[in-house]
Amino acid sequence: MKTLKLLAAGILLLATTATTQAQVSVNVNIGTPPAWGPAGYSNIDYYYIPDIQSYYDIRLSQFIYFGNGRWIRSRNLPQQYRNYDLYNGYKVVLHDYHGRSPYVHYKTHKAKYHKGYKGKPQKAIGHRNNGKHDYKHNSGNHNSNRGNGNGKGNGNGKH
């Protein structure tokens, strides 16, 4: 009887450990900056991308852009910018904003960071595969690591 209780306790402990590890791995991926994001920053929630006048929400892995008279959140860039080079385009790191609507400062951002704006040189967090991009749109898989404007691309198709 003692062996049976010990075996049951061991199974319960093993099941609890497996569940805890699964929860940790899920939490680690929330709010991870994209591979194309600028290296060297922490505690950042948003980038402003002047060339396409859009924001990127790091926590939710979503682009925020103005279209059809309203601000839209999407895992993908709008059609006209699907081929935009996120690795080489400049990203303004918004150090001082942590709310839900960075676009409340859009007029200021647009005036201060015009299309073509380049500040300090930036190095991307991740690397592209042989310096080449794969821009094929993959709307069915938002976790693919392609450089297609889905916020997680590194161009090599691997996580």
N, C-alpha and C positions, 0 to 999 in steps of 0.2 A: 504494500500500500504506500509506503514511504517513497519507493522508487517511482510509482505512478504520479504522486504529487510533485516530486522533483522534476519529472519529465514534463508535466503540465506547466510548471513554473518556467522551465527553460523555453518551451514553445511560446508562452506568453511574452517572455522577455525578448525573444528573437523577433516576434511579430511587432512588438512595440518599437524596437530598434529600427527595423526596416521602414516602418511608417515615419519615424522621426527623420531618418535620412532622406526619405522622399520629400518631406516638407522642406527641408533645408535646401535641396537642389532646386526646388521651384522658386524659393525666395531669392536665391542667388541671382537668378536671371532677370528679375524685375528691376527696371531702371538701369540696365547695362547700356553704356554708350555704344553707338554703332561703330563698326570697324572704320568707317570713313570719317568719324568724328575727330576733332583735333586732340592730340595727346597732351597729357600734363595737367588736366583739370579734374577737380573733384567737387562734389556738392553743387553740381550744376543741373538745372532742370531743363533749360532750353538753349537752342542755338537759333540765331536769326541768319538766314541765307540771303544776302543782298541781291545776288544775281537773279533769283527767282521770287524775291519778295515774299518769302515764306518762313515759317518757324518750324523747328523740329522739337517735339516733346520727348525728352530722353526717357522719362519714367514710363510713358505709355507707348513708346516706339511709334509715334504718329507725326505726320506732317500736318501743319496747320496753314491753310492758305485761303485767300479770299476768292470766292467764286459764286456766281448767281446771286449776288447781293448779300452774301453772308459768309462768315468764317466757317470753313469746313475742316474737319479732322479726318485724316485717312492714313492708312499704312503705306499708301502709294502717292507719289507726286501726281499732279494733274497731267492729263495726256500731253499737253504741249511741252512739259518738262521731263517726260519719262527718260529721255536720253541725256539729261543733264549729268555732268561728271561730278558726283558728290565728293570724290577723293580730291580733285584739284580745285573745286570751287571753294571760295572763302566762306568760313563759318564764323560769325560773331558770337562769342561765348557770352551769354547774358548772366553775369555774376550776381546782379542785384535784383533779380526777379524770381520768385518762387511760388507765385499764385497759379491760377488755372487759365488765365487769359492774357498771355503776353502781348497780344495784339491791341490791348488798350493803349500801348505805347507805340503803335505802328507808325503814326505820323512822325514821331521823333526818330524812330529807327530808320525809316525810309529816307529822311532828310540827312541824318548823320552817316548812314551806311548805304550810299547810293549803289546802283547797279555797277559792277566792275570794281567795287571797293576792295582794297587789299590792305590789311593791317600788318601786324608782325607775321613773319613766315610761320606756316603751320606744318606739322607732321601728323599724318593720320595715325590713329591707334593701331589699325590693322594694315595688312598689305594686300595688294592685288596679285593675282596669279600672273607672273611674268610681265607685269605692267600692263596687262590687257584687261579690258572690261567685258563683261557679258551682260548686255542690257536687255535681254529677252524678258518681257513682262511675264511674271508668273503669279497671276492673281489668286490661284488656288492654294499657294503655299506661302504664307507670310513669314515663315521662318527660314526660307531659303537664303543662302548667303551669296546672292548674286548682287552685282552693283546696279540694280534696277530701280532704285528709288524707293525700296521698301524699308529702308532704315537699318538693315542689318547686313548689308552686302559687303563682302570682301573680295568678290570676284572669283573665288575658287570653289564654290559649291559645297564647302565643308563647314561644319560648325566649330 
